[in-house]
Amino acid sequence: MTTMQYFWRHPLAQEVREQGWEEGREEGRVEAFTETTLRILELRGIPVAAAVRERVESCTDLHQLTARSERAVLAGSADEEFIGPNG
């Protein structure tokens, strides 16, 4: 039992836990921006082609997703131009 308690208190174990928490938070933000972007387009009555939806949903770059959600507010359509040059 002592060995197990030591492991959980070890600095390396704490570092691994913190890394996992940060990765989880990042994944949550990516998912939230993806859903928000698509929801904004839906609420504005803008149809989203399957190919565009796939590209938005497969993106994991938080900066790109942030830019897309901002563009969704003003976009006239959800086409390749909406997605942007970097995919």
N, CA, C and O atoms as a GROMACS GRO file, in nm:
protein
  348
    1MET      N    1   0.082  -0.119   0.000
    1MET     CA    2   0.000   0.000   0.000
    1MET      C    3   0.087   0.126   0.000
    1MET      O    4   0.050   0.225  -0.063
    2THR      N    5   0.198   0.124   0.068
    2THR     CA    6   0.285   0.241   0.075
    2THR      C    7   0.339   0.277  -0.063
    2THR      O    8   0.346   0.395  -0.097
    3THR      N    9   0.377   0.178  -0.141
    3THR     CA   10   0.431   0.204  -0.274
    3THR      C   11   0.326   0.274  -0.361
    3THR      O   12   0.359   0.369  -0.432
    4MET      N   13   0.203   0.230  -0.355
    4MET     CA   14   0.097   0.289  -0.435
    4MET      C   15   0.073   0.434  -0.392
    4MET      O   16   0.056   0.521  -0.477
    5GLN      N   17   0.070   0.461  -0.264
    5GLN     CA   18   0.050   0.598  -0.216
    5GLN      C   19   0.166   0.686  -0.262
    5GLN      O   20   0.144   0.801  -0.300
    6TYR      N   21   0.286   0.635  -0.257
    6TYR     CA   22   0.402   0.711  -0.300
    6TYR      C   23   0.390   0.747  -0.448
    6TYR      O   24   0.418   0.860  -0.488
    7PHE      N   25   0.349   0.652  -0.528
    7PHE     CA   26   0.338   0.676  -0.672
    7PHE      C   27   0.245   0.794  -0.700
    7PHE      O   28   0.280   0.880  -0.781
    8TRP      N   29   0.130   0.800  -0.637
    8TRP     CA   30   0.034   0.906  -0.665
    8TRP      C   31   0.081   1.042  -0.616
    8TRP      O   32   0.034   1.146  -0.663
    9ARG      N   33   0.173   1.043  -0.521
    9ARG     CA   34   0.227   1.168  -0.470
    9ARG      C   35   0.354   1.210  -0.543
    9ARG      O   36   0.401   1.323  -0.526
   10HIS      N   37   0.409   1.122  -0.622
   10HIS     CA   38   0.534   1.150  -0.692
   10HIS      C   39   0.514   1.266  -0.791
   10HIS      O   40   0.410   1.274  -0.855
   11PRO      N   41   0.612   1.356  -0.804
   11PRO     CA   42   0.600   1.470  -0.896
   11PRO      C   43   0.572   1.428  -1.040
   11PRO      O   44   0.499   1.497  -1.111
   12LEU      N   45   0.628   1.318  -1.084
   12LEU     CA   46   0.604   1.271  -1.221
   12LEU      C   47   0.457   1.233  -1.240
   12LEU      O   48   0.397   1.264  -1.343
   13ALA      N   49   0.400   1.167  -1.141
   13ALA     CA   50   0.258   1.130  -1.149
   13ALA      C   51   0.171   1.254  -1.154
   13ALA      O   52   0.074   1.259  -1.229
   14GLN      N   53   0.206   1.354  -1.073
   14GLN     CA   54   0.130   1.480  -1.074
   14GLN      C   55   0.141   1.548  -1.210
   14GLN      O   56   0.043   1.601  -1.261
   15GLU      N   57   0.260   1.546  -1.270
   15GLU     CA   58   0.282   1.607  -1.401
   15GLU      C   59   0.197   1.537  -1.508
   15GLU      O   60   0.137   1.602  -1.593
   16VAL      N   61   0.193   1.406  -1.503
   16VAL     CA   62   0.114   1.329  -1.599
   16VAL      C   63  -0.034   1.360  -1.583
   16VAL      O   64  -0.105   1.375  -1.682
   17ARG      N   65  -0.081   1.371  -1.459
   17ARG     CA   66  -0.221   1.405  -1.435
   17ARG      C   67  -0.253   1.544  -1.489
   17ARG      O   68  -0.356   1.563  -1.554
   18GLU      N   69  -0.167   1.640  -1.462
   18GLU     CA   70  -0.190   1.777  -1.510
   18GLU      C   71  -0.190   1.783  -1.662
   18GLU      O   72  -0.269   1.856  -1.721
   19GLN      N   73  -0.102   1.707  -1.725
   19GLN     CA   74  -0.099   1.703  -1.871
   19GLN      C   75  -0.230   1.647  -1.925
   19GLN      O   76  -0.285   1.698  -2.022
   20GLY      N   77  -0.279   1.543  -1.863
   20GLY     CA   78  -0.406   1.484  -1.904
   20GLY      C   79  -0.521   1.581  -1.886
   20GLY      O   80  -0.610   1.588  -1.971
   21TRP      N   81  -0.521   1.656  -1.776
   21TRP     CA   82  -0.627   1.755  -1.754
   21TRP      C   83  -0.622   1.863  -1.861
   21TRP      O   84  -0.726   1.902  -1.914
   22GLU      N   85  -0.502   1.911  -1.894
   22GLU     CA   86  -0.488   2.015  -1.995
   22GLU      C   87  -0.534   1.963  -2.132
   22GLU      O   88  -0.603   2.034  -2.205
   23GLU      N   89  -0.497   1.841  -2.166
   23GLU     CA   90  -0.541   1.783  -2.293
   23GLU      C   91  -0.693   1.772  -2.297
   23GLU      O   92  -0.756   1.796  -2.400
   24GLY      N   93  -0.751   1.734  -2.185
   24GLY     CA   94  -0.897   1.724  -2.176
   24GLY      C   95  -0.964   1.859  -2.193
   24GLY      O   96  -1.066   1.870  -2.262
   25ARG      N   97  -0.907   1.962  -2.132
   25ARG     CA   98  -0.962   2.097  -2.147
   25ARG      C   99  -0.952   2.143  -2.292
   25ARG      O  100  -1.045   2.202  -2.346
   26GLU      N  101  -0.838   2.116  -2.357
   26GLU     CA  102  -0.817   2.154  -2.497
   26GLU      C  103  -0.919   2.084  -2.586
   26GLU      O  104  -0.978   2.146  -2.674
   27GLU      N  105  -0.939   1.955  -2.564
   27GLU     CA  106  -1.037   1.880  -2.643
   27GLU      C  107  -1.177   1.936  -2.623
   27GLU      O  108  -1.255   1.944  -2.718
   28GLY      N  109  -1.208   1.975  -2.502
   28GLY     CA  110  -1.338   2.034  -2.473
   28GLY      C  111  -1.359   2.166  -2.545
   28GLY      O  112  -1.468   2.193  -2.597
   29ARG      N  113  -1.254   2.249  -2.549
   29ARG     CA  114  -1.264   2.376  -2.620
   29ARG      C  115  -1.281   2.354  -2.770
   29ARG      O  116  -1.362   2.422  -2.834
   30VAL      N  117  -1.207   2.259  -2.825
   30VAL     CA  118  -1.219   2.229  -2.969
   30VAL      C  119  -1.361   2.184  -2.999
   30VAL      O  120  -1.422   2.230  -3.095
   31GLU      N  121  -1.413   2.094  -2.918
   31GLU     CA  122  -1.549   2.044  -2.940
   31GLU      C  123  -1.652   2.157  -2.928
   31GLU      O  124  -1.746   2.164  -3.007
   32ALA      N  125  -1.633   2.245  -2.832
   32ALA     CA  126  -1.727   2.355  -2.812
   32ALA      C  127  -1.726   2.451  -2.931
   32ALA      O  128  -1.832   2.494  -2.978
   33PHE      N  129  -1.607   2.486  -2.981
   33PHE     CA  130  -1.600   2.576  -3.096
   33PHE      C  131  -1.658   2.512  -3.221
   33PHE      O  132  -1.721   2.579  -3.302
   34THR      N  133  -1.636   2.383  -3.238
   34THR     CA  134  -1.692   2.312  -3.353
   34THR      C  135  -1.844   2.318  -3.348
   34THR      O  136  -1.908   2.354  -3.447
   35GLU      N  137  -1.901   2.282  -3.235
   35GLU     CA  138  -2.046   2.282  -3.221
   35GLU      C  139  -2.103   2.423  -3.235
   35GLU      O  140  -2.207   2.442  -3.297
   36THR      N  141  -2.035   2.521  -3.176
   36THR     CA  142  -2.082   2.659  -3.183
   36THR      C  143  -2.084   2.710  -3.327
   36THR      O  144  -2.182   2.772  -3.370
   37THR      N  145  -1.978   2.683  -3.400
   37THR     CA  146  -1.970   2.729  -3.539
   37THR      C  147  -2.084   2.672  -3.621
   37THR      O  148  -2.153   2.745  -3.693
   38LEU      N  149  -2.105   2.542  -3.611
   38LEU     CA  150  -2.212   2.478  -3.689
   38LEU      C  151  -2.350   2.526  -3.642
   38LEU      O  152  -2.442   2.540  -3.723
   39ARG      N  153  -2.364   2.548  -3.512
   39ARG     CA  154  -2.492   2.595  -3.458
   39ARG      C  155  -2.524   2.737  -3.505
   39ARG      O  156  -2.639   2.767  -3.538
   40ILE      N  157  -2.422   2.824  -3.510
   40ILE     CA  158  -2.444   2.961  -3.559
   40ILE      C  159  -2.495   2.957  -3.702
   40ILE      O  160  -2.591   3.025  -3.736
   41LEU      N  161  -2.430   2.876  -3.785
   41LEU     CA  162  -2.474   2.865  -3.925
   41LEU      C  163  -2.617   2.813  -3.934
   41LEU      O  164  -2.697   2.862  -4.013
   42GLU      N  165  -2.647   2.713  -3.853
   42GLU     CA  166  -2.782   2.655  -3.852
   42GLU      C  167  -2.886   2.759  -3.811
   42GLU      O  168  -2.990   2.771  -3.875
   43LEU      N  169  -2.858   2.833  -3.705
   43LEU     CA  170  -2.952   2.934  -3.657
   43LEU      C  171  -2.971   3.048  -3.757
   43LEU      O  172  -3.078   3.110  -3.762
   44ARG      N  173  -2.869   3.074  -3.836
   44ARG     CA  174  -2.879   3.179  -3.938
   44ARG      C  175  -2.945   3.126  -4.065
   44ARG      O  176  -2.967   3.202  -4.159
   45GLY      N  177  -2.979   2.996  -4.068
   45GLY     CA  178  -3.045   2.938  -4.184
   45GLY      C  179  -2.952   2.912  -4.301
   45GLY      O  180  -2.996   2.904  -4.416
   46ILE      N  181  -2.824   2.898  -4.271
   46ILE     CA  182  -2.725   2.874  -4.376
   46ILE      C  183  -2.700   2.724  -4.387
   46ILE      O  184  -2.654   2.662  -4.291
   47PRO      N  185  -2.730   2.664  -4.503
   47PRO     CA  186  -2.706   2.521  -4.520
   47PRO      C  187  -2.556   2.490  -4.521
   47PRO      O  188  -2.475   2.567  -4.574
   48VAL      N  189  -2.522   2.378  -4.461
   48VAL     CA  190  -2.382   2.336  -4.454
   48VAL      C  191  -2.368   2.205  -4.529
   48VAL      O  192  -2.426   2.103  -4.492
   49ALA      N  193  -2.289   2.209  -4.637
   49ALA     CA  194  -2.266   2.088  -4.716
   49ALA      C  195  -2.190   1.984  -4.632
   49ALA      O  196  -2.116   2.020  -4.540
   50ALA      N  197  -2.210   1.859  -4.664
   50ALA     CA  198  -2.146   1.750  -4.589
   50ALA      C  199  -1.994   1.764  -4.588
   50ALA      O  200  -1.930   1.738  -4.486
   51ALA      N  201  -1.935   1.805  -4.700
   51ALA     CA  202  -1.790   1.818  -4.708
   51ALA      C  203  -1.740   1.930  -4.616
   51ALA      O  204  -1.636   1.916  -4.552
   52VAL      N  205  -1.814   2.039  -4.610
   52VAL     CA  206  -1.776   2.150  -4.522
   52VAL      C  207  -1.792   2.109  -4.377
   52VAL      O  208  -1.704   2.136  -4.294
   53ARG      N  209  -1.904   2.043  -4.345
   53ARG     CA  210  -1.926   1.995  -4.207
   53ARG      C  211  -1.813   1.902  -4.164
   53ARG      O  212  -1.763   1.912  -4.052
   54GLU      N  213  -1.773   1.812  -4.252
   54GLU     CA  214  -1.665   1.717  -4.222
   54GLU      C  215  -1.535   1.791  -4.192
   54GLU      O  216  -1.463   1.755  -4.099
   55ARG      N  217  -1.504   1.892  -4.271
   55ARG     CA  218  -1.380   1.966  -4.250
   55ARG      C  219  -1.383   2.044  -4.119
   55ARG      O  220  -1.282   2.051  -4.050
   56VAL      N  221  -1.496   2.101  -4.085
   56VAL     CA  222  -1.508   2.172  -3.958
   56VAL      C  223  -1.496   2.073  -3.842
   56VAL      O  224  -1.424   2.098  -3.746
   57GLU      N  225  -1.565   1.961  -3.852
   57GLU     CA  226  -1.563   1.863  -3.743
   57GLU      C  227  -1.430   1.792  -3.727
   57GLU      O  228  -1.397   1.747  -3.618
   58SER      N  229  -1.352   1.783  -3.834
   58SER     CA  230  -1.224   1.714  -3.824
   58SER      C  231  -1.109   1.806  -3.782
   58SER      O  232  -0.999   1.759  -3.754
   59CYS      N  233  -1.135   1.936  -3.777
   59CYS     CA  234  -1.031   2.032  -3.740
   59CYS      C  235  -1.004   2.025  -3.589
   59CYS      O  236  -1.096   2.017  -3.508
   60THR      N  237  -0.877   2.026  -3.553
   60THR     CA  238  -0.838   2.025  -3.412
   60THR      C  239  -0.758   2.149  -3.372
   60THR      O  240  -0.711   2.160  -3.259
   61ASP      N  241  -0.742   2.241  -3.467
   61ASP     CA  242  -0.667   2.364  -3.442
   61ASP      C  243  -0.760   2.469  -3.383
   61ASP      O  244  -0.850   2.518  -3.451
   62LEU      N  245  -0.739   2.502  -3.257
   62LEU     CA  246  -0.828   2.593  -3.186
   62LEU      C  247  -0.830   2.732  -3.251
   62LEU      O  248  -0.934   2.798  -3.251
   63HIS      N  249  -0.717   2.776  -3.305
   63HIS     CA  250  -0.713   2.908  -3.369
   63HIS      C  251  -0.799   2.910  -3.496
   63HIS      O  252  -0.872   3.007  -3.521
   64GLN      N  253  -0.791   2.804  -3.575
   64GLN     CA  254  -0.875   2.795  -3.695
   64GLN      C  255  -1.023   2.790  -3.658
   64GLN      O  256  -1.106   2.855  -3.721
   65LEU      N  257  -1.054   2.712  -3.556
   65LEU     CA  258  -1.194   2.700  -3.515
   65LEU      C  259  -1.247   2.832  -3.461
   65LEU      O  260  -1.363   2.866  -3.484
   66THR      N  261  -1.164   2.905  -3.390
   66THR     CA  262  -1.204   3.036  -3.339
   66THR      C  263  -1.236   3.129  -3.455
   66THR      O  264  -1.338   3.198  -3.456
   67ALA      N  265  -1.146   3.132  -3.554
   67ALA     CA  266  -1.167   3.217  -3.672
   67ALA      C  267  -1.294   3.176  -3.746
   67ALA      O  268  -1.369   3.262  -3.792
   68ARG      N  269  -1.318   3.048  -3.758
   68ARG     CA  270  -1.438   3.000  -3.828
   68ARG      C  271  -1.565   3.040  -3.754
   68ARG      O  272  -1.664   3.079  -3.817
   69SER      N  273  -1.563   3.031  -3.622
   69SER     CA  274  -1.683   3.070  -3.548
   69SER      C  275  -1.709   3.219  -3.564
   69SER      O  276  -1.825   3.261  -3.569
   70GLU      N  277  -1.604   3.299  -3.570
   70GLU     CA  278  -1.621   3.443  -3.592
   70GLU      C  279  -1.675   3.470  -3.733
   70GLU      O  280  -1.762   3.555  -3.751
   71ARG      N  281  -1.623   3.397  -3.832
   71ARG     CA  282  -1.671   3.415  -3.970
   71ARG      C  283  -1.815   3.367  -3.984
   71ARG      O  284  -1.889   3.419  -4.068
   72ALA      N  285  -1.855   3.269  -3.905
   72ALA     CA  286  -1.992   3.216  -3.914
   72ALA      C  287  -2.096   3.322  -3.882
   72ALA      O  288  -2.208   3.317  -3.932
   73VAL      N  289  -2.059   3.417  -3.799
   73VAL     CA  290  -2.152   3.523  -3.762
   73VAL      C  291  -2.187   3.611  -3.882
   73VAL      O  292  -2.299   3.661  -3.891
   74LEU      N  293  -2.092   3.630  -3.973
   74LEU     CA  294  -2.113   3.719  -4.086
   74LEU      C  295  -2.122   3.649  -4.222
   74LEU      O  296  -2.155   3.712  -4.322
   75ALA      N  297  -2.094   3.521  -4.225
   75ALA     CA  298  -2.088   3.447  -4.352
   75ALA      C  299  -2.220   3.450  -4.426
   75ALA      O  300  -2.328   3.445  -4.367
   76GLY      N  301  -2.209   3.459  -4.558
   76GLY     CA  302  -2.327   3.452  -4.643
   76GLY      C  303  -2.359   3.310  -4.682
   76GLY      O  304  -2.472   3.278  -4.717
   77SER      N  305  -2.257   3.225  -4.677
   77SER     CA  306  -2.275   3.083  -4.710
   77SER      C  307  -2.166   3.003  -4.641
   77SER      O  308  -2.064   3.057  -4.599
   78ALA      N  309  -2.189   2.874  -4.631
   78ALA     CA  310  -2.089   2.783  -4.572
   78ALA      C  311  -2.028   2.703  -4.685
   78ALA      O  312  -2.064   2.587  -4.707
   79ASP      N  313  -1.935   2.765  -4.756
   79ASP     CA  314  -1.870   2.697  -4.866
   79ASP      C  315  -1.720   2.690  -4.838
   79ASP      O  316  -1.676   2.716  -4.726
   80GLU      N  317  -1.643   2.658  -4.939
   80GLU     CA  318  -1.498   2.647  -4.922
   80GLU      C  319  -1.436   2.779  -4.877
   80GLU      O  320  -1.337   2.778  -4.802
   81GLU      N  321  -1.491   2.890  -4.920
   81GLU     CA  322  -1.438   3.020  -4.878
   81GLU      C  323  -1.456   3.038  -4.728
   81GLU      O  324  -1.368   3.094  -4.661
   82PHE      N  325  -1.567   2.993  -4.675
   82PHE     CA  326  -1.593   3.001  -4.530
   82PHE      C  327  -1.488   2.922  -4.453
   82PHE      O  328  -1.442   2.966  -4.347
   83ILE      N  329  -1.452   2.807  -4.505
   83ILE     CA  330  -1.355   2.720  -4.438
   83ILE      C  331  -1.220   2.787  -4.430
   83ILE      O  332  -1.150   2.774  -4.329
   84GLY      N  333  -1.182   2.859  -4.532
   84GLY     CA  334  -1.054   2.927  -4.533
   84GLY      C  335  -0.948   2.849  -4.605
   84GLY      O  336  -0.966   2.730  -4.635
   85PRO      N  337  -0.835   2.914  -4.634
   85PRO     CA  338  -0.730   2.853  -4.715
   85PRO      C  339  -0.655   2.739  -4.647
   85PRO      O  340  -0.598   2.653  -4.715
   86ASN      N  341  -0.654   2.736  -4.516
   86ASN     CA  342  -0.578   2.633  -4.444
   86ASN      C  343  -0.661   2.512  -4.407
   86ASN      O  344  -0.613   2.424  -4.336
   87GLY      N  345  -0.782   2.506  -4.454
   87GLY     CA  346  -0.864   2.390  -4.431
   87GLY      C  347  -0.926   2.382  -4.300
   87GLY      O  348  -0.998   2.287  -4.271
   0.00000   0.00000   0.00000
